[in-house]
């Protein structure tokens, strides 16, 4: 399966996501603030990042922008902020997905799986045309 980085400051939410994703077969790295998240994001084995916006030390939008300077790894924003402006700003900063809290762990797993499938197809089709033959 994949290696996921969960950057979420609420310890209960972080642990719940990590346990659920582990039970689905994923390897998990976990951070409780943006600073720690950026350090862990340097691991070359990370396949997807689940990122909260309201984080201590370094906020999630800054983490997103920093990650995009050096990585194309899928980033799924998971946050309590529901307003359209923040969602649009996240997508403008190249977030791949956006889920608001409260959330379903089943939906989160489904979205993660969808992003990972697309990434696998990208790697497998690197030398092929972007159109079907």
C-alpha positions as CSV (number, residue, x, y, z in Angstrom):
1,X,0.0,0.0,0.0
2,X,1.0,3.7,0.3
3,X,2.8,5.8,2.8
4,X,0.6,8.7,4.1
5,X,1.6,11.8,6.0
6,X,-1.1,13.0,8.3
7,X,-0.6,16.6,9.5
8,X,-3.4,17.3,12.0
9,X,-3.1,19.0,15.4
10,X,-6.1,17.5,17.1
11,X,-4.7,14.5,18.7
12,X,-8.0,12.5,18.6
13,X,-8.6,13.2,14.9
14,X,-5.0,12.5,14.1
15,X,-5.0,9.1,15.9
16,X,-8.4,8.2,14.4
17,X,-7.2,8.9,10.9
18,X,-3.9,7.1,11.5
19,X,-5.5,4.0,13.0
20,X,-8.1,3.7,10.2
21,X,-5.6,4.2,7.4
22,X,-3.2,1.6,9.1
23,X,-6.1,-0.9,9.2
24,X,-6.6,-0.3,5.4
25,X,-2.9,-1.3,5.0
26,X,-1.2,2.1,4.7
27,X,2.0,3.1,6.4
28,X,1.5,6.3,8.4
29,X,3.7,9.2,9.4
30,X,2.1,11.7,11.7
31,X,2.7,15.3,12.7
32,X,0.8,17.5,15.2
33,X,2.0,20.9,13.8
34,X,3.1,22.4,10.5
35,X,6.8,22.6,11.4
36,X,7.0,18.8,12.2
37,X,4.9,18.1,9.1
38,X,7.3,19.9,6.8
39,X,10.2,18.0,8.3
40,X,8.5,14.7,7.8
41,X,7.5,15.6,4.3
42,X,11.1,15.4,3.3
43,X,10.8,11.6,3.4
44,X,11.0,10.4,-0.2
45,X,8.6,7.6,0.4
46,X,5.5,9.7,1.1
47,X,2.7,9.0,-1.4
48,X,0.0,11.4,-0.1
49,X,-0.4,14.1,2.5
50,X,-3.6,14.8,4.6
51,X,-3.2,18.4,5.8
52,X,-5.2,20.5,8.2
53,X,-5.2,24.3,7.7
54,X,-5.3,25.5,11.3
55,X,-2.1,24.2,12.7
56,X,0.3,25.5,15.4
57,X,3.8,26.8,14.5
58,X,3.3,26.8,10.7
59,X,-0.3,27.0,9.3
60,X,-1.5,24.5,6.7
61,X,-1.7,27.0,3.9
62,X,2.0,27.8,4.4
63,X,2.8,24.1,4.5
64,X,0.9,23.5,1.3
65,X,2.8,26.3,-0.5
66,X,6.2,25.1,0.8
67,X,5.4,21.5,-0.3
68,X,4.4,22.7,-3.7
69,X,7.8,24.3,-4.2
70,X,9.5,20.9,-4.3
71,X,6.8,18.2,-4.6
72,X,3.9,17.1,-6.7
73,X,2.7,14.6,-4.1
74,X,-1.1,14.6,-3.8
75,X,-2.3,16.8,-0.9
76,X,-5.8,16.5,0.6
77,X,-6.9,19.4,2.8
78,X,-8.9,18.2,5.8
79,X,-10.2,21.2,7.8
80,X,-13.1,22.7,9.7
81,X,-12.9,25.8,7.5
82,X,-15.9,25.6,5.1
83,X,-15.9,28.9,3.3
84,X,-15.5,29.0,-0.4
85,X,-12.7,31.6,-0.3
86,X,-10.5,29.2,1.7
87,X,-11.4,26.3,-0.5
88,X,-10.6,28.3,-3.7
89,X,-7.3,29.5,-2.1
90,X,-6.3,26.0,-1.3
91,X,-7.0,24.8,-4.9
92,X,-5.1,27.9,-6.2
93,X,-2.2,26.8,-4.1
94,X,-2.4,23.4,-5.8
95,X,-4.2,21.3,-3.2
96,X,-5.6,18.2,-4.9
97,X,-8.7,17.8,-2.7
98,X,-10.6,19.5,0.1
99,X,-12.8,17.8,2.8
100,X,-14.5,19.7,5.7
101,X,-14.9,18.4,9.2
102,X,-16.8,16.6,10.5
103,X,-16.0,14.0,7.9
104,X,-16.5,10.3,7.2
105,X,-13.4,8.1,7.5
106,X,-14.8,5.9,4.7
107,X,-15.1,8.9,2.4
108,X,-11.5,10.0,3.4
109,X,-10.2,6.5,2.5
110,X,-12.1,6.5,-0.8
111,X,-10.7,9.9,-1.8
112,X,-7.2,8.8,-0.7
113,X,-7.5,5.6,-2.8
114,X,-8.7,7.6,-5.8
115,X,-5.7,10.0,-5.6
116,X,-3.3,7.1,-5.2
117,X,-4.8,5.2,-8.2
118,X,-4.4,8.3,-10.4
119,X,-0.7,8.7,-9.2
120,X,-0.1,5.0,-10.0
121,X,-1.5,5.5,-13.5
122,X,0.6,8.6,-14.0
123,X,3.8,6.7,-13.2
124,X,2.7,3.7,-15.4
125,X,1.8,6.0,-18.3
126,X,4.8,8.3,-18.1
127,X,6.1,7.3,-21.5
128,X,2.7,7.1,-23.1
129,X,0.6,9.8,-24.7
130,X,-1.9,11.6,-22.4
131,X,-4.6,10.4,-24.8
132,X,-5.9,6.8,-25.2
133,X,-4.6,4.9,-28.2
